[in-house]
Amino acid sequence: MFCNKEWVKDLLTKVLKKKLNNYSLEEQKIGTWIDGKPLYQKTFKFESIPSGESNIGIEIDSPDTIFIVDGYGVNAGPDILPLSFPYPTASTEVCVAFVRRTKNEIGFRLGTNVTLSIAIVTLRYTKTTD
């Protein structure tokens, strides 16, 4: 037989772990987007986000396609709250993160009963300069 199944399984596991579990506060080139442009990933950490709507500037040079792939917040509880990505209607318990490409911002919309001591958001994006 040409190859050992366990060897292939081990190799795939190592490759997937390297690609999927590499979060950093620094920009990383992680692959290629569907339009052939390089795909980048960067994680952001924010502290003390009040209830209501907040917009926080982020540093990404020339973003083109940009989207949130992961995120969570920690409230004073200290509960860990997932950041819902659909834009919901107003609620006292809502916890939403969204990205504004044209303004280079991450926005948070938190209900009147929600404040976050920490929020972690991971973005993937392409650049207009590539």
Secondary structure, DSSP 8 states (H G I E B T S, - for coil): --S-HHHHHHHHHHHHHHHHS---SS-EEEEE-TTS-EEEEEEEEEEEE-SEEEEEE---SSEEEEEEEEEEEE-SS--EEE-B-S-----SS-EEEEEEGGGTEEEEEE-TT--EEEEEEEEEEEETT-
